[in-house]
Amino acid sequence: MAKRDPEIITDKDAMRKWSRSMRAQGKSIGLVPTMGYLHQGHISLVKEAQKHSDLIVVSIYANPGQFAPSEDLATYPSDFQGDIEKLRSLSGGVYVVFHPQNLYDYGTNGDESGKNGSSNSCSSRDDKETRGEGSAVSCIEERQSGHETWVRVERLEKGMCGKRRPIFFRGVATVVTKLFNIVEPDIAIFGKKDYQQ
Ligand code: PAF
């Protein structure tokens, strides 16, 4: 199969429009959600997605909603050009890389620099790490954004490493919901992760 340069889409509406126009042409769409810095594990997910759908969309978005202020968003690795190169060299290729700047509402109070979801501008505040579950905040909330709607997996998020990372599961569930609503894929492929994820 031919190699191809993926189209890079950063705008939510353009992404949805692309998906709808492809589906209208009878094509099925497979989504592989990632936070970038792609490795062989991601590539194997793309290959799996290729088996089940006509067109592949890889999203690259370091989701601030799943990082606590004390966690590692500020040092989360990224290599966008390297990622594109890896996807380009894949046989069969990837049609679209969805690379949004930001998927959250920062309202009027938020730090403008935080509008870029991959700007890694979340501060590191150790006191937040030791806060109780009820007052746990994510990088989004620390910036006093306008964002206030979360998808919760209420029972699952409380146990095991949810105790140590009280905002993690709702952050993942929220961003995955957003991605599903924007890309509107027929299927999505996730890595196996650990047991709780
Ligand atoms: O596992 C990941 O890489 C992330 O949690 C995901 C699913 C892309 C959501 O940000």
Boltz pocket constraint, residues with backbone or C-beta under 6 A from the ligand:
constraints:
  - pocket:
      binder: B
      contacts: [[A, 33], [A, 34], [A, 35], [A, 61], [A, 63], [A, 66], [A, 171], [A, 172], [A, 175], [A, 176]]
      max_distance: 6.0
